[in-house]
C-alpha cells in the first residue's frame, strides 16, 4: 500500500511539473506570519502588460493568489512574493515550496523594505542545505532584451544601501531570485501611487521584463 501511494505521489508530481512548463500565468504567493503579502496590487498587472507589449510574451493578465502550502502553486511557472513585514512557513508549506521549486517552478521575492530578516529565516526551512548567492552584474538575467551593465537597479531609496540580487541554484538552474534594497514592485505600480519619474518606472519595468524573459526562456 505504501509503495502504491508513493508511486501515485510521484505521478502527481510529474504531472504538476509538466503543467509548470506549459503555463504562462503568474501567481502571487500568500504566506502567513502577518506580513502584507498583498502589497503593491497594481504592480504585476502593469508588469504583465509591459512584457506582453515589449518582449513578445503572452502572459495571462489574470493573476491568481495561491497559498504556500497549496498544490495549486504547481500550476504556475512563476510565483511572485513581496511585502514589508513578517513571513512564516510551516514545515509542510516549506516542503511544498521546495518541491515546487525543484520540480521546475520559479519564485521571485521582492523585498519592499522590511521583510528581509524574516524571509532569510524562513527560506532556510525550504533549503536548509543551500545559501542565497549574490548574482554578479554579468549574470544573464541582467542581459536580456534590456541591458543593466551595473546589475540590479535602485528604484526607491530607503537605507542608502546598494541594491543586491541574490539567488538559490540547483544543478546550475536559478530557481529563486531575491531582489533586495531595490523595490522593483513599487516601480511597477501605477504612476500615481508613488509619483515616480517615468524613467524610474521604465527602469523597474525593464528589469522586471528581464526576469520574466529569463525564466520563461530557460
Secondary structure, DSSP 8 states (H G I E B T S, - for coil): -HHHHHHHHHHHHHHHHHHHHH---EEEEE-BSS--TT--TTHHHHHHHHHHHHS-----S--EEEETT-GGGGG-SEEEEEESS--B--HHHHHHHHHHHHTT-EEEEEE-SS-HHHHHHHHHHH-TT---EE--TTSGGGBSSSB-TTSS---S-SSS---EEEEEEETTEEEEEEEESS-HHHHHS-HHHH---HHHHHHHHHHHHHHHHHHHH-
